[in-house]
Amino acid sequence: MSHAMATNAGAAFEPGAGVYDKKLGMWVFLGSEVMFFTALIGTYIVLRFGAAETWPLPSSVLNIPVTAVNTFILICSSVSMVKAYAAAVEGNGKGLRFWLLITVLGGATFVGVQVYEYMQLVGHGFVPSSGLFGSTFYTMTGFHGFHVSMGVICMSWVTVQAHRGKYDNGRYEGVETIGLYWHFVDLVWIILFTIVYLI
């Protein structure tokens, strides 16, 4: 009970919403992001199945094993984010800093591997102007990669703040807020990987 009372002490709460303003703002932002990615994915599906006879087999163009490993890395970073939040709740500053760092490294690795993938694809002549598959592939994975990059930057800032003791004494709303964003980009990637690489 005392733990629950200490949760996010000092955070500003929205009247009637029951959540602090940063968390509410993140939920609203993620709502807009859901609409954005739904439009991209929906467009891809319509184009993909509308041109089924001329659409290349993804495995003939993309390096699925490398991307599968990269997907696993991103999923692991989501697990480490959960561990970071749990450490924050428990008041374990050392654990919080460690797991935040692991999350940052996982996200940065994901972006690095995606850049490597792009370089390999471009080197083999697969560019955005290669057709519908090329343009939709780079649009969706590129926008997602941008979101992950922004998440890594924000997570790095949260990690710096954790080293400064900002999230001590139960004031860890920043950790929870960035965690919501991070889980969202992970979930979106799982959907993208399934639709673009495997179908």
Secondary structure, 3 states (H helix, E strand, C coil): CHHHHHCCCCCCECCCCCCEHHHHHHHHHHHHHHHHHHHHHHHHHHHHHHCCCCCCCHHHHCCHHHHHHHHHHHHHHHHHHHHHHHHHHHCCHHHHHHHHHHHHHHHHHHHHHHHHHHHHHHHCCCCHHHCHHHHHHHHHHHHHHHHHHHHHHHHHHHHHHHHCCCCCCCCCHHHHHHHHHHHHHHHHHHHHHHHHHHC
